[in-house]
Amino acid sequence: MSPTIESEDGEREAILEAAKLMLIAARTAPKSGGIDDVLTLIVYGEDKDAIADKMEEIAEERKIEGFKRDAKNVRDSEAVVLIGVRGNKSFGLNCGACGYKNCKEFEEAHKRLGEDFIGPTCLFKALDLGIALGSAVKTASMLNIDNRIMYRVGTAALKLKLMPEATVAMGIPVSAKGKNIYFDRR
């Protein structure tokens, strides 16, 4: 008798392998000046459910139904890919997009926690985060892994200190179901 892999086990393993490839895509995505301040992490099992718990807690505190809806997506996912950035580092261009006259003022500015993220954030670091996110979800898409970038997942992950160096983070839940669970949501 030949060995077999049951559908559920094979799909779970494949999703985690795809998540690892998403990390590679984020890592190799172009970065401003070739300086890599992007951070990545795969979360599954109890830690993934802890993110969903925190999202539900935030939903209650803020009376925002979207956190609860997205928490259900996280619970129904096999894993979550987190991508964050050290946005408190400057690029050194003195562009002023952060609201300061130059990078020296930005670097000397008091960094403080807003409701979700730590700011101010260097525009170029935020762009690097966006490019890394795009590369990661493109990879998932090419592998037919359902996914969706979710701001609220990143918020909960940061509150749980899952990415202590990140000042901004987004989450990408990943799954493989008969129908994409991240769209046509209510």
Sequence and secondary structure as in RCSB ss.txt:
>XXXX:A:sequence
MSPTIESEDGEREAILEAAKLMLIAARTAPKSGGIDDVLTLIVYGEDKDAIADKMEEIAEERKIEGFKRDAKNVR
DSEAVVLIGVRGNKSFGLNCGACGYKNCKEFEEAHKRLGEDFIGPTCLFKALDLGIALGSAVKTASMLNIDNRIM
YRVGTAALKLKLMPEATVAMGIPVSAKGKNIYFDRR
>XXXX:A:secstr
      HHHHHHHHHHHHHHHHHHHHHHS  GGG   EEEEEEETHHHHHHHHHHHHHHHHHT HHHHHHHHHHH
TSSEEEEEEE TTS  S    TTSSSSHHHHHHS  EE SSSEE   HHHHHHHHHHHHHHHHHHHHTT EE  B
HHHHHHHHHTTSSTT SEEEEEEEE  SS TTSS  
